[in-house]
Every structure is written in C-alpha cells, then in structure tokens.
Amino acid sequence: MEKSKLTAAIVVIILLVLGFFGWWIWQSSRVELSEEGISEFNPFAQEEPSNPFKESNANPYENIKTNPFE
C-alpha cells in the first residue's frame, strides 16, 4: 500500500513539473500583437479611405425636381 502511494505521489509531482515547464515555454514563445503590428497585415487599416467618388459629384439625382406640379 505504501509503495502505490509513493508511486502516485511521484507521478503527480512529475506531471506538475512538466505542466509548469510547458506553461513557461508557452508563455515565453507568445507573440505580442500591437496595433501597429496588426495594421501592417490588415488591408482595411489604411490611412485614407479608398473612395473613388470622394471629390466628384456622384449623385445623378441631385438636380431632379421632386414635384413638377408646383
């Protein structure tokens, strides 16, 4: 009975040590993503929006009268 308790305790200690070292390696290998790092790969994070009709008059219904009977 004592031998099985000792074996179980050793297995638990080994698993805890392996878990701690696995967690430590995982934490040290993480990549920190900042806003600048994300915007480098994000095609939607542009300095100015890409609107081809920004400077032109693109509304074809702008000069239409709403009520011709007035």
Summary of the structure (lengths in Angstrom):
residues: 70
radius of gyration: 33.1
end to end distance: 104.0
largest distance: 104.2
contacts: 82
relative contact order: 0.05
helix: 49%
strand: 0%
